[in-house]
Amino acid sequence: MSEKRLNNTIFLMYLVTETYCKKHGMTPEDFLEFDSKYAVLNYVAECPDIFDSLTEDEIVEEVEQYVLQN
């Protein structure tokens, strides 16, 4: 993975965390507990292109769909 792609993936992981926390009134610690159960950040790392052009609402919807499937 190139450095640019790695940096983009890390940024997307941050963006997903912040967006999901804001939408659900979670703290970062709450999100980490949620992530330990559902591996959301791993999903983002494996499929960053999915999240590249999504709006905040679409990011939350994508995470919720992923969680429902797992």
NORKAUR-V982901 format. One record per backbone hydrogen bond with DSSP energy under -1.0 kcal/mol. NH is the residue of the N-H (numbers start at 1). CO is the residue of the C=O. E is the energy in kcal/mol with one decimal. If there is no record, write none. Layout:
NH:CO:E ; NH:CO:E
//
This chain:
6:2:-2.5 ; 7:3:-2.6 ; 8:4:-2.2 ; 9:5:-2.4 ; 10:6:-2.5 ; 11:7:-2.3 ; 12:8:-2.4 ; 13:9:-2.2 ; 14:10:-2.1 ; 15:11:-2.8 ; 16:12:-2.8 ; 17:13:-2.2 ; 18:14:-2.8 ; 19:15:-2.7 ; 20:16:-2.7 ; 21:17:-2.4 ; 22:18:-2.4 ; 23:19:-2.3 ; 24:20:-2.0 ; 26:21:-2.1 ; 31:27:-2.3 ; 32:28:-2.2 ; 33:29:-1.9 ; 34:30:-2.5 ; 35:31:-3.2 ; 36:32:-2.0 ; 37:33:-1.0 ; 38:34:-2.0 ; 39:35:-3.2 ; 43:39:-1.8 ; 44:40:-2.3 ; 45:41:-2.5 ; 46:42:-2.3 ; 47:43:-2.0 ; 50:47:-1.2 ; 54:51:-1.1 ; 59:55:-2.3 ; 60:56:-2.2 ; 61:57:-2.3 ; 62:58:-2.6 ; 63:59:-2.4 ; 64:60:-2.6 ; 65:61:-2.4 ; 66:62:-2.2 ; 67:63:-2.6 ; 68:64:-2.2 ; 69:65:-1.4
//
